[in-house]
Amino acid sequence: MYFPYLRGKQFELIALRELGALMSSKSEKISPIIEPVKDSSTLRSTLKELVQKNINFNFIINPRVGSFINSFEILIKILEENLNGYTNFQLTLIVDKTTQQGIADLIKFTNQITINHKRYTLIHNSEIGGNSIEQLNASLAVKYNLIYFSKTSRRYYREFNQDTRVSLDDYFRKLDRNADYLQVPVSDFSEEYKFYTDDNFVGFSDFLTIGDIYSESGFLPRAVAIHLSYIDQDKIKIRHFTSDSNQDSSDIGGKFAEALQKLVNWCNETNITETEGIRIFKELHNRGHFPGLGSIKKISTINHIELVINNI
């Protein structure tokens, strides 16, 4: 099963909303993770879409970024107001050294939660001691343990029942500037989608073509880069299509057109299997339309999720 990890920013949430029908048709293959970062109508409408399409999901109630830090009660209230008794989801807790220092308080809070839900998902962003693991497992009905490989030892996952293990890592190679992708037109991403069951995991998770680094505010870039996931010889790779007129931050629409032309040419030349994301990019090219920087990320997200769940 695939657990795409998304921060609750506007265009990531819209991507989930627009993928509702696909995720519903392949519900046994996907369970998205939402780390809410801002209260918005988009967050609420996305929750309602997941409910309407009966999609299992994981909702983090102790986010580490954004405006909901230390806002357990507010997040539970948002769920209560928008789920209308829906139970096909996991309340999700990030487990790290901060959590370890307050295990007793965390357990006390979860005992006070009255909202019905499937069980709990724990995301291990660092290793915690055996006693803390035992406390959590004894107090919570844990369905999934996501083990962040880059932040834990390779042996840490053995602490958990293999029926709950999900691998998590950040496979996206983020460069300092968009223009730098001109020198790196393609990068390896992951083979985890193909081998996670061989390693006794029930699922795998990644941060898509966005990466784990969180930024609240954007800025006009000097270059526009489109990141497109595709599969080459059983490996997920990312092709980076980057504008050339990168001397300043003017004419962002023109820069997008340059990058988009490269994407369309490459897709036509390689005869790559089209996803909905690729179809959207081609339609934008045909119309000569620039949808805005946020929409570029949204379309890349749609492409990545569809690519993965069509190949597991």
N, C-alpha and C positions, 0 to 999 in steps of 0.2 A: 504494500500500500504506500501511496505517496502522500507526504505531509508538507505541502508547500508552506513556507514560513513567510508571512506577510505582515509588515507593520500596517497599522490602520490608517494610512494616509489616503487621501481622496482617490487617487487614480489606481492604487492597488486594490482598494475596496470595489471600485467600479469594475475592475477586471474580474473580480470574483462574481459580481452580480451578473455580468455579461456571459460568464461561463456557467451560469446556473443550470441550463438545460443539459449541457455536456456532462457536468459533474453528476447531475441526477441520473443520467443514463448509464454512468459508470461509477455508481456510488460505492461499489465494493473496492474501488481502486484508489480513492482519494479521500482525505480528511484534512482540509486546510487548517492552518494555525493562524489566528489573528492576535497580534499584540496591539491592543488599542492605544493610540497615542493622543487622540483628541476627540472630544464629544462633538458629533456632527450629525446632520440629517443623513449623510452618506453611510455612516456607521450603522445607524438605526435601519435604514432601508436595506442594507446588505444583510443584516441579521434576519430581517423579514423575508428576504429572498431565499436564504438558506433554509428557513423554516418551510416556506411554501414548496420548495423543491425537495424537501426531506433529505437534506445533505448533512451528514455528520461533520462536525467541526470541533476545533479546540479553541477556547477563548481564555486568554491569559488575564488573570485577575490581580497579578502583582507585576505589572510592566516595569521595565528598567529604563525606559526612555519615554519622552513625551510628557503630557500634562496630567496623566493619570497615576503618577508615582505616588504610592501610599494612599491610594483611593479605592480600597477594596469595596467599601459600602456603595460608592457611586456606581462602580462597574456592575455589582450585583443588581442594583436597582435598574440599570439600563437593560440588563438581561430580562429581568422580571417584566419590564414595560413592553418589551418587543418580542418575546418568545411565546407569550400566551400559553404557557403550560408545556411547550415543546421540550422534550427530554433527550433528543438524539444529538447530544454534544457532551464534551468533556470540559469541566472547569479545569483550568491549566495553571500551574504554578512554576515559576522559574526558581530553580534551586541553585544557590551559589553560596559563597562564604557569608554573605549578609544573611541569607536564609538560615544558615547553620547556627548563627548566633541567636536566632529567635524562633527556633523550632517549636518550643512550647507555646509561644504566643500565636504562631501560625496555626498550629493544631487547634488551639482554643477558638480562633476565629472560624476555622472551617467547621467546627462543631456547631457553630451558631447559624450556619447557612441553611436556609429552609428551601431554597429553590431546588426543584428536582432536576437531576442531570444523570447522564450515563455513569460516569465515574470520574476519576481524575487523571490528568496527564501531567507528568513532571518533566521539566526541561532542565537537564543538568548542565549548567554553564560553568561549573567547577566541581571538583570532587568534594564530597562531604564524608565525614567519618562514618564508620559502620554503625555506631549507635544511633546516629541521626537517621540513617537509611532505615534501620529497624523501626525507629519511632514512627517515621512517615508511613511505612508499609503496614504497620500495625494499626495506625489511626485512620488511614485513608484507603478507600477502595481504588487502587491504582490500576488503570487500564494500560497506559503507555508510559515508558521511561525513555525519553529522548536523550541520547548521550552525545554531547557536543564534542566530537573527537579532537578538535584542535585545542580544546581547553581542558581535556582530561587525558589520563594515560590510556593506552590501548587495553590495559587490563581492567580498567574500572568497570566496564560494561558487564564483567562476569559477576558483579555483585547482584545482578538483577535476573529475575526469571526470564528466560529467553522468549516466552510468549508475550512479554511486554516491551522488548527491546526495539528501539527505533534509532537508526544512525542519523546524526545531524552534523553538517559541516558547511562552511562557506567556501564554495568552489569557484566563485566568480573572481577573476583576476582584475581588480580595480586599479586603474592607473591614476596618476596624479591629475592629469589633464585629459580632456577628450581628444585633443590633438595628438596625444601620444599614441593613440590607437592606429594612427597612420603607419607607424613602424611595426605594429603588432596586429595585423589584420585578422588573425585567427588565434584562439587560445583553447587549450583543453579545459574541459569542465569536469566531467565525472563519468565513471562507469558503474556507479552505485546502483542505478536502476536495474542493472542486469545481474548483479552478484549479491545483493543484500540477503536474499534467502539462503544462499550458499554459506553465509557467515552467521546463520541462525538469528537473523533479525526479522521482525514481522513487517518492517517498513523502513523508509528512508526519508530524509528531509533535507532541504537546501533553501538558500535565500535567493533562488532564481537568478535572473540577470541584473539584480539590484545590489546584492551583497549585504553583509551584516552591518556595515557602517551606516549609522543613522544621522541624518541631517534634517533639522526642522525647516530651514529656509533655503530657497533656491536662489540662483543668480543667473544672469544672462551669460552663457558661455561664449568663448571665442570660436569654439568648434562644436558641431552637432555630431553625435555618434549614436548609431542605431545598433543595438546588440541583439543578434538573432541566433537562437539556439537551433541546432540541427544534429543529426546523428550521422557519424561517419565511421564505418567499420565497428559498430557496436559501442562507440564512444560518443557521449554528448560533447559537442564542441560549441564554441560561440564565435560567430563571425561578426566582426566589427566593421561597420560601414561608416566612414567619417568624411565630413565635408573637407574641402580644400581651401576655401577662401576664409582663412582663420586669422587674419591680421587684427581684427577687432570684433566687438560683440554686436555689430550692426547687421541688419538683414538676416535674422534668425530663420525666417521662412526660406530664404534663398539657400542658406546652409543646409537646411533640412532637405530641400530639393536635390542638392548635390549628393548627399548621403543616400537618399531614397533611390536616385537613379542607379547608384552602384548596387544597391540591394536588389532592385528589379533585374538589372543585367545579370547579376550572379545567379539569381533564382532561375532565370530563363536558360542560362548557359548550362547549369548543372542539372536541370530538370528535377529539382528537388520536390518531394511530396509536399503539396500545399496544405498548410494548416489554415484555420480561420484568420490567425494573425497575419500570415503572408497574404491572404486574399485582401485583408483590409489595407495593408501597405500598398498592394498593387492598385486597389481602387483609389487610394489617395494620390498615387502617381498619375493615374488616368485623368483624375479631376484637377490635378495641379493644386491640391489643397494642403495647407499646413494646419494641422489640428491643434498645435500647441505642444510644448515640451512634455507636459504631464501625460498627454495622450500617447506619445511615443513609448514611454515606459509602460503604460497600460497595454498597448498592443504587443510589446515584447513579452510582457507577463502572460497574456493570453496565449501567445505562440508557445512559450516554454511549458506551461501547464498542459496544454493539449498534446504537445509532442511527447511529454513524459507518460501521461496516462494512456496514450495510444500505443505505447511500446513496452508496457509492463504486463 
